[in-house]
Amino acid sequence: MEFDEVIRDNVTFTNHSKVFIKGKCMILIKLKDGIHRFIGNVYYIPTVKSNILSLEQLLEKRYEIKMKDHTLTLLDTKGVMIAKVVMINNRMFLLNIEMDV
């Protein structure tokens, strides 16, 4: 929806590797029930082939994250459920998001 190319920085992963950020944007996603939601301050990192949501950054933005029985539930700032995802084999939570443009 919005793209800010002025943002230039690096993201460092736990293995100390770094990737270059080439911008920041706001994306519009469509939930399974057809409702649209925005996710803001999303970094554009062309070298990363998958989209990664940082739980820490979601918490900073006041999203609520609940984890129980290998399931992650993500609620927005109003308590509305955004997603409910089961953990996959590599201890990751694979969230399929359909982006609307």
N, C-alpha and C positions, 0 to 999 in steps of 0.2 A: 504494500500500500504506500509506504513512504520509504525512501532510501537516502541515507546520509553518507556520502562518500568521504566526508571530512574525517570520520573516525578511522584512525590507523593505530593498530596496537598488535600485541601478541597474546595468544592464549597458551599457557603452559599446562601440560597434562601431568599426571602423577608420575609418569616415567621420565619426566624432565624434558620431553620433546616439546618443541614450540611450533605453532602455526601462526601465520600472519593474517590479521583481520583487515579486510579491505572495505569495510563499511558496516553500517548498522541500519536496520529497517524494522518496520512493523508489518506483521503478516496477518492476514485474515484466514482463519481456518473454519471449516464446516464440521460440526460434530455429527455423530451418527443420527441424532434426532433431527438434523437439518438446521439447527440453530447455529448462527455465526458468532464467533468470538475472535478478539484480537489478542495477539501475543506481541508485546512491544520489546524494544531493545534487543532484537535478534541480530547476532553478528553474522556477517557474510564472510565466509572463509572458503574460498574456491578450492583449496587443496583437500578439504575434508569431504569425503564422498557421501557421508550420512549426516543427517540432521541430528544434533545432540542438544537435549534440553538439560540444563544444569539445575539440579534440585536446589542447590544453594541459592542460585539467582531467583528461582521461583519463590523460595521462602523470603528472600529479601523484598520481593514484590508483593508480599502478603498472601500468596497462594497457600493453601493448606494441603499438606501431604500426609496421607495415612498409609501405613504399611502393616499388613497382617496376613499371615498364612500365605506368604509368597505372592501377595497381591498388593499393588500400589494404586491408591485412589487419589486423584488430583482434583481439588476443589478451587474455584476462583475466589476472589475476595468477598463475594456475597454468599459463599457457601454452596454455590451451584456446582454440581459434578461436571468436570471437563472430561475426565477419562478414568477408566478402571482397567488396569493392565496386569496380567499375570507374568511373573518372572520367567525368562527363558533360560536355557541351559548355561549360558555364560554369565549368569548373575546380572543380566541386563533386563530392562523392561522395554520391550519393543512396542512403540506406540505408532500406529498408522494414522497419520493426519492427512486429510484431504485439504489442500490449500485452495482457496477461492481467489481469483484475480479479477 
